[in-house]
Every structure is written in C-alpha cells, then in structure tokens.
Amino acid sequence: METVVAAMEMETKGKVPIITVQGKPLKQIDPYKYKEFNMSKVVTVNKDDCTSCGLCTDTLPKVFRLDADDLAESHNDDANVNKAVVDGADIDKVQETIDDCPGECIHWV
C-alpha cells in the first residue's frame, strides 16, 4: 500500500465546499449531510432536566438565559429561542458548558 501526502485545500462555491488535492477536485461535500464541515452548530436546553443553577447563563450570557420560570434556554440576541446558532470560538465554550452542566440538559441538535 502506498501512502500519498498532499496539501489539501477547501474552497466554497455556493453552499457546497470543494476539496482539492494539488489543485484537482477530490469530492464535493454537502455541508448539510456532513456536519463536520459546518462552521456552526445549534444548541438547545431540555428544560425538563434543567436545575436552574445558572451555570450556563453566568458562563455564556450571549448564548444562554433564564426564562420566566427560571429555566435555561439558548438564544441569539432574543432570536432562535432554544435553538441558538453557535459558531467559531463559541463552539468550544458551549461544549465546556455542556460538559459542566449538572443537569446534563444542554445538547447539540
């Protein structure tokens, strides 16, 4: 078996990234089918399991808040309530919050 090492590049044309190896297209990837190529994720809170501890809201208030019943929910500046879109460096911060949540109620969709 031969091992080939080549520089890979990814460019986006429309919604479908094209991966190239040495300038030749390798494969078209549908970003909606293969989530590892998406640059954003959606986070939600299962309110039935929420302990109202406030850990998530204290850690990331731009992504989590407490509702009228003092249960956590995700949001994007009051939009996408309990279906907040998270991207970039915030993905790692949200994952840490998911890992630290005592109610284990925060999940990626």
C-alpha positions, 0 to 999 in steps of 0.5 A: 500500500502506498501512502500519498501526502498532499496539501489539501485545500477547501474552497466554497462555491455556493453552499457546497465546499470543494476539496482539492488535492494539488489543485484537482477536485477530490469530492464535493461535500454537502455541508448539510449531510456532513456536519463536520464541515459546518462552521456552526452548530445549534444548541438547545436546553431540555428544560425538563432536566434543567436545575436552574443553577445558572451555570450556563447563563453566568458562563455564556450570557450571549448564548444562554438565559433564564426564562420566566420560570427560571429555566435555561434556554439558548438564544441569539440576541432574543432570536432562535429561542432554544435553538441558538446558532453557535459558531467559531470560538463559541463552539468550544465554550458551549461544549465546556458548558455542556460538559459542566452542566449538572443537569446534563440538559444542554445538547447539540441538535 
